[in-house]
Amino acid sequence: MLSSTHHAAHHTAQLADVVIVGAGVSGLAAAHHLIAAGVTVTVLETADDPGGRMATGSADGFRLDRIGQLLNTSYTEPARTPGLEGLTLRPFAAGVLVHGVDGKQQRAGALTPARALASGSLDQARLSAALGRLAALPEERVLARPERPALTALRSRGLPPRTVNGVLRPLLSTLLRDPDLTTSSRVADLALRTFVRGRLAVPEGGAAALPRLLAESLPPGTVRTGVRVRSVATSLVTTEEHGDFRCRSVVLATGARAASELLPGLRVPRFHEVTVIHHATPAPLPWDGSLLLDADPKWPLAHTTVMSAVDPSRAPAGRSLVTTTVHGPPPPARTVASRLARLYDTSTRDWDLLAVHHTPEAVPAMPPPYDLRRPVRVLAGLYVCGDHRDSNTVQGALHSARRAATALLRDFGIPLPATPEPALPAVA
Ligand SMILES: Cc1cc2nc3c(=O)[nH]c(=O)nc-3n(C[C@H](O)[C@H](O)[C@H](O)COP(=O)(O)OP(=O)(O)OC[C@H]3O[C@@H](n4cnc5c(N)ncnc54)[C@H](O)[C@@H]3O)c2cc1C
């Protein structure tokens, strides 16, 4: 990426119609929408690389996501974002596998009521039927339901406590990255609905593949990395060391905390905390590609998977990559290793701990009442996008970018380009 290094401190440059602050997926997507409409854009990013929270590191031939996002094959925004045509998703096995307090593992959430009945589990058949009804509901109907904390709503739906505690609670905690389920019940219902309508999936090659596709398909020089923005106004952006930029409009795409520092009118939300732990196994670990949830509240793990079974590009031949997520601070390494030994029913003594990534402010919380379409237009000339304006997911970040670009183009008086019908991304 181009980094501008030689501007004098008080030099004022006019580079483009629009300056976007932040090259996470929302800033990069907004750049694409605006450029597609004929507007010139510069994206200023403080880090050395674009991508924001969707970052992937590497060690010994392994690709290690910093944050281990779970996307869904039914996310519609990737297909509506120019630049993501080449995105390939690697899906998990259908549904999820849940490790219960009794030590038994069961598959849940795959829509196969007939099979569940045949296997003799009435609970599973009931759950499948309830999820099937939710999947069939139009989004407006879900959004018209009463809004409460997700846990309160979950307990009031007449499902047996063993289904609530043994399946739905760990599933929703994972989908929402919220172990206490304080999230709005409407957001939770939509997350469940998305889960049932598609398959959980990860970008092939690592989370960073998604912003990389976006960044590489922008005109060369659009993204300037290593540039920290200090203040914004509708027609002027000032930076720490790279001078000032005049423009016609500014889009803030920095994430919630930085956005509220640059625009003090924006409130700082609460955040959820996430730790992602990567282990390498000395020999391949056979695995069917399931996401395995730990439903035993005595242990700190939320979910784990043999990531290299889902996406083989993430590990060198002959070894497996096991990726585990905790909704909280990093637990002692011994605790994690001994729990993983139980979950995978194998010794973990020879596993190598490759990385522990702790993100205290991973995603903004979405307590009730939560507006999934929070305003993206502050005033004519100043817009804000990112996962704090929508749902706190990649889908939400991309959607907010499209909304912000649409509002900006309307203020410019530019007719909106027709949005392509969403074709879902390629699934390997
Ligand atoms: C641990 C974790 C787990 C997650 N799990 C999931 C999941 O399972 N499913 C899912 O869909 N999503 C998940 N997410 C959320 C998803 O990663 C985010 O919603 C999405 O990446 C947000 O993109 P963004 O563009 O809004 O913000 P960001 O990616 O945060 O981008 C903001 C950019 O702005 C830059 N910036 C900030 N301040 C300045 C400044 N002053 N000047 C210049 N640049 C600046 C930053 O460096 C950054 O690059 C997870 C996130 C985390 C952290």
The ligand as an SDF file (V2000), in Angstrom:
LIG
                    3D

 53 58  0  0  0  0  0  0  0  0999 V2000
  -12.6560  -11.0500   18.4430 C   0  0  0  0  0  0  0  0  0  0  0  0
  -13.6850  -10.6920   17.4050 C   0  0  0  0  0  0  0  0  0  0  0  0
  -14.5920  -11.6380   16.9680 C   0  0  0  0  0  0  0  0  0  0  0  0
  -15.5230  -11.3360   15.9770 C   0  0  0  0  0  0  0  0  0  0  0  0
  -16.3680  -12.2970   15.5460 N   0  0  0  0  0  0  0  0  0  0  0  0
  -17.2000  -12.0320   14.5030 C   0  0  0  0  0  0  0  0  0  0  0  0
  -18.0280  -13.0590   13.9550 C   0  0  0  0  0  0  0  0  0  0  0  0
  -18.0010  -14.2100   14.4290 O   0  0  0  0  0  0  0  0  0  0  0  0
  -18.8310  -12.7540   12.8950 N   0  0  0  0  0  0  0  0  0  0  0  0
  -18.8550  -11.5030   12.3430 C   0  0  0  0  0  0  0  0  0  0  0  0
  -19.5700  -11.2800   11.3420 O   0  0  0  0  0  0  0  0  0  0  0  0
  -18.1070  -10.4990   12.8590 N   0  0  0  0  0  0  0  0  0  0  0  0
  -17.2880  -10.7420   13.9250 C   0  0  0  0  0  0  0  0  0  0  0  0
  -16.5210   -9.7470   14.4590 N   0  0  0  0  0  0  0  0  0  0  0  0
  -16.7960   -8.3650   14.0230 C   0  0  0  0  0  0  0  0  0  0  0  0
  -16.1360   -7.9370   12.7370 C   0  0  0  0  0  0  0  0  0  0  0  0
  -14.7780   -8.2610   12.7400 O   0  0  0  0  0  0  0  0  0  0  0  0
  -16.3150   -6.4350   12.6560 C   0  0  0  0  0  0  0  0  0  0  0  0
  -17.6880   -6.1380   12.7100 O   0  0  0  0  0  0  0  0  0  0  0  0
  -15.7960   -5.7870   11.3740 C   0  0  0  0  0  0  0  0  0  0  0  0
  -14.5060   -6.2610   11.0610 O   0  0  0  0  0  0  0  0  0  0  0  0
  -15.7990   -4.2920   11.6190 C   0  0  0  0  0  0  0  0  0  0  0  0
  -15.3040   -3.5810   10.5190 O   0  0  0  0  0  0  0  0  0  0  0  0
  -15.2520   -1.9970   10.5730 P   0  0  0  0  0  0  0  0  0  0  0  0
  -14.7780   -1.5400    9.2530 O   0  0  0  0  0  0  0  0  0  0  0  0
  -16.5450   -1.4820   11.0680 O   0  0  0  0  0  0  0  0  0  0  0  0
  -14.1950   -1.6200   11.7340 O   0  0  0  0  0  0  0  0  0  0  0  0
  -12.6310   -1.9830   11.8940 P   0  0  0  0  0  0  0  0  0  0  0  0
  -12.3050   -3.2830   11.3070 O   0  0  0  0  0  0  0  0  0  0  0  0
  -12.3480   -1.7840   13.3470 O   0  0  0  0  0  0  0  0  0  0  0  0
  -11.8590   -0.8580   11.0500 O   0  0  0  0  0  0  0  0  0  0  0  0
  -11.6280    0.4340   11.5390 C   0  0  0  0  0  0  0  0  0  0  0  0
  -10.2880    0.9290   10.9610 C   0  0  0  0  0  0  0  0  0  0  0  0
  -10.1180    2.3030   11.2880 O   0  0  0  0  0  0  0  0  0  0  0  0
   -8.7510    2.5290   11.6060 C   0  0  0  0  0  0  0  0  0  0  0  0
   -8.6520    3.7450   12.4220 N   0  0  0  0  0  0  0  0  0  0  0  0
   -9.1010    3.9490   13.6950 C   0  0  0  0  0  0  0  0  0  0  0  0
   -8.8240    5.1920   14.0980 N   0  0  0  0  0  0  0  0  0  0  0  0
   -8.1850    5.8150   13.0730 C   0  0  0  0  0  0  0  0  0  0  0  0
   -7.6480    7.1300   12.8950 C   0  0  0  0  0  0  0  0  0  0  0  0
   -7.7170    8.0770   13.8560 N   0  0  0  0  0  0  0  0  0  0  0  0
   -7.0560    7.4370   11.7030 N   0  0  0  0  0  0  0  0  0  0  0  0
   -6.9830    6.5060   10.7090 C   0  0  0  0  0  0  0  0  0  0  0  0
   -7.4760    5.2520   10.8400 N   0  0  0  0  0  0  0  0  0  0  0  0
   -8.0720    4.9150   12.0000 C   0  0  0  0  0  0  0  0  0  0  0  0
   -8.3650    1.2700   12.3560 C   0  0  0  0  0  0  0  0  0  0  0  0
   -6.9590    1.0900   12.3920 O   0  0  0  0  0  0  0  0  0  0  0  0
   -9.0820    0.2020   11.5420 C   0  0  0  0  0  0  0  0  0  0  0  0
   -8.2890   -0.3160   10.4950 O   0  0  0  0  0  0  0  0  0  0  0  0
  -15.5760  -10.0380   15.4330 C   0  0  0  0  0  0  0  0  0  0  0  0
  -14.6660   -9.0810   15.8620 C   0  0  0  0  0  0  0  0  0  0  0  0
  -13.7150   -9.3940   16.8320 C   0  0  0  0  0  0  0  0  0  0  0  0
  -12.7130   -8.3450   17.2320 C   0  0  0  0  0  0  0  0  0  0  0  0
  1  2  1  0
  2  3  1  0
  2 52  2  0
  3  4  2  0
  4  5  1  0
  4 50  1  0
  5  6  2  0
  6  7  1  0
  6 13  1  0
  7  8  2  0
  7  9  1  0
  9 10  1  0
 10 11  2  0
 10 12  1  0
 12 13  2  0
 13 14  1  0
 14 15  1  0
 14 50  1  0
 15 16  1  0
 16 17  1  0
 16 18  1  0
 18 19  1  0
 18 20  1  0
 20 21  1  0
 20 22  1  0
 22 23  1  0
 23 24  1  0
 24 25  2  0
 24 26  1  0
 24 27  1  0
 27 28  1  0
 28 29  2  0
 28 30  1  0
 28 31  1  0
 31 32  1  0
 32 33  1  0
 33 34  1  0
 33 48  1  0
 34 35  1  0
 35 36  1  0
 35 46  1  0
 36 37  1  0
 36 45  1  0
 37 38  2  0
 38 39  1  0
 39 40  1  0
 39 45  2  0
 40 41  1  0
 40 42  2  0
 42 43  1  0
 43 44  2  0
 44 45  1  0
 46 47  1  0
 46 48  1  0
 48 49  1  0
 50 51  2  0
 51 52  1  0
 52 53  1  0
M  END
$$$$
